Amino acid sequence: MTPMGRGLATATAIGALIVASAGVANAQDTRAQRAQANAELPLTGEELLLDEVVVVSAREQLSQAPGVSIISREQLELTPPVNDLSDAIRRQPGVNLTGNTSNGQRGNNRQIDIRGMGPENTLILIDGKPVFSRNSVRMRRGGERDTRGDSNWVPAEMVERIEVLRGPAAARYGSGAAGGVVNIITKRPDKQSFSATTFANIPENSDEGRTYRSTIVAGGPISENLSYRFSANYNITGADDIGINEDATPEGESVAAGREGVKNTDFRGLLSWKLNEQHVLDFEAAWSQQRNIYAGDALHQDVFSTELNESLARDGRETNRVTRTTLSATHRGKWDFGTSNSYIQWENSKNSRLGEGNAGSGEGRISSQYAKDRLAITLDNVTAKSEWNFPLTIVVPQTLTVGAEFRGEWMDDENMGAASATTFAIPGFGTVSDPALRNPKSQSQLYGIYVEDNILVTDKFILTPGLRFDHHSESGNNWSPSLNASYSITDEITLKAGIARAFKVPNLFQLNPNYLYTSMGNGCPYMYGRPCYVIGNENLEPETSINKEVGLGYINESGWNAGITYFHNDFKDHIQSGTTPIGTYNGMAVYQWENVPKAVIQGLEGNLIIPLHEKVRWSTNATYMIESKNKTDNQPLSLVPKYTINSNLVWQATEQLELNLGVTHYGEIKAPTVSFSTLQVAENTRSRSPYTLVNVTARYEFNENLRLLAGVTNLFNKEVKREGTTTNAGANTFNEPGRAYYISLTGSF
């Protein structure tokens, strides 16, 4: 059997639990069924009343940790994302938008970064299932991808809530969750409904791209046991003008591009089969496509560097698209012994784009040689997971959670041997022109099992130990122990703490020795000679971190809620492009991806909710980064603000009118002092100065079927401009759009 066949067999075995449990569920008549005969099955099967014992699942166990927050449907309606859900998620404690590194590459393609661990260590889930489409985009030598991330596959109107898990609470999710987990929960078809929403966002500055969005969502019961849900969405956000950053560019420097545009098309369908009162089977299919609108972004050159790139930008041409297709089956069940949640999912991502320069001065620039030919990277992911929760009473009440997970990925890279790689032969590594020696296909499989126990030691003390074991086909075994605890000091004050070992396996580009590119100097450490090659390294170790946190929370009956959390992450074996040559060829140094020994991240998170009046509530959260650096060279890991403050004041003015005032303040962002590519002292070490954004929103319900939303973002028009690419911009590597006006109308029945 082939490796892919063995992987699919494993996934199918786990997925078969869905069918097997469904068959048993259809036949059984348990005490749990009788107890719940008149109850609705919860969204994820979290709770079960069984012989007067409350079953608390793994999802409830996570709530014992301090690093957990929820974005409700109401919050999304009051502060709607312009295009990407990251607009809303970035306002949670511990969350910012950054790139994977501090080098400033692709500065406007910022993604969700939790606790400074970088976007690659933030795991995105949709209804508990992982999203891996960004892995189909090549990772450059600097550690960045030309991607918008994976938080833009679900339109805001489809979302019921978003769960954000940080630190030790996220470690149980396995590879890629060292920073945290974002779980996007979509609406259930519990009742017959239909809604249509239109949204427009118009910037005051005509150089910034406008946004228009239309979404329909329909669903509800077809029969007593069958329900459906269907959604369709089209969103277009225009690209910034190619000269938007000219006035911010230092004299003599190249003009950096603004934000590129995007066209989103999304279709999603769900068929839910209620086998009985205790068990539900869901079958879901989704097709989404993101097409860019080119803004001229290149990593070392401005948009005017070539006539072709300028023409593509001025015409707003599409230079890349990612198409994502998924099929999944999910079973959620209640049994007389507990609850279960199992799924199997196939995800296909096709990243098709015009050929680009891959390193040095031409990195990211569309090459005239490949301007008419699209080259595709196709990534297939099969994921399967089965989780079971068992209530027990062994001395004290407790809930045991056990689970198994499989992830398999298979990549076919048409870029191999084309624009992305050298045409020279390197002894021991084959040649680009010979497919037998430079294979465009790569794969890996990850098998995981885990166990957790939620122990009610006393009425005030809850202890949750856990252990996860993973085997990766390329980088070996990994153990991830964890321990979370919650102690009620008083009825209103709770102390929470957690510690966990988290990890992330190397991606296929980093592991694949056939992934090779060359630079004639601008992408190489000067200290070892200007031209160089960079290749993958099949001997990489997984990145690991020891994540610790301790928090104190206060909640009283009148609605006051306050808390503060300290977190500390010791980061080991962080993967980056090598700086020590492994050899030379034709006078050019050869580098590999390598593990960096140590890095450290620590900071504080705080939150405060004050019920000023029965119709007025005020909430604030803040994050302060004490330290975030690579201990080898003392450079920052990513460009995150020293501190961030998010504050919202919500006033229910009338039964129909709700008003929201939102303020976000970002502290100073320190710049790296050394160039990531050349290891020389950076040309510009200027920090990004603190700035504040103020948003106002009005939500008006004409009646139960018609709702209007209108508002102004960046009320005081605090524009922040990108000043360059890579380290020649210091920390000023991205655009923060100026004042804009938005309006949204939703009709539903």
Buried (B, 14 or more C-beta within 10 A) or exposed (E): EEEBEEBBEBBEBBBBBBBEBBEEBEEBEBEBBEBBEEEEBBBBBBBBBBEEEEBBBBBBBBBBBBBBBEBEBEBBBBBBBBBBBBBBBBBBBBBBBBBBBBBBBBBBBBBBBBBBBBBBBBBBBBBBBBBBBBBBBBBBBBBBBBBBBBBBBBBBBBBBBBBBBBBBBBBBBBBBBBBBBBBBBBBBBBEEBEBBBEBBBBBBBEBBBBBBBBBBBBBEBBEEEEBBBBBBBBBBBBBBBBBBBEEBBEEEBBBBBBBBBBBBBBBBBBBBBBBBBBBBBBEBEBBBBBBBBBBBBBBBBBBBBBEBBBBBBBEBBBBBBBBBBBEBBBBBBBBBBBBBBBBBBBBBBBBBBBBBBBBBBBBBBBBEEBBEEBBBBBBBBBBBBBBBBBBBEEEEBBBBBBBBBBBBBBBBBBBBBBBBBBEEBBEEBBBBEEBEEBBBBBBBBBBBEBBBBBBBBEEBBBBBBBBBBBEBBBBEEBEBEBBBBBBBEEEEBBBBBBBBBBBBBBBBBBBBBBBBBBBBBBBBBEEBBBBBBBBBBBBBBBBBBBBBBBBBBBBEEEEEBBBBBBBBBBBBBBBBBBBEBEBBBEEBBBBBBBBBEEBBBBBBBBBBBBBEEEEBBBBBBBBBBBBBBBBEBEBBBBBBBBBBBBBBBBBBEEEEEBBBBBBBBBBBBBBBBBBBBBBEEBEBBBBBEEBEBBBBBBBBBEEEEEBBBBBBBBBEEBBBBBBBBBBBBBBBBBBBBBBBEBBBBBBBE
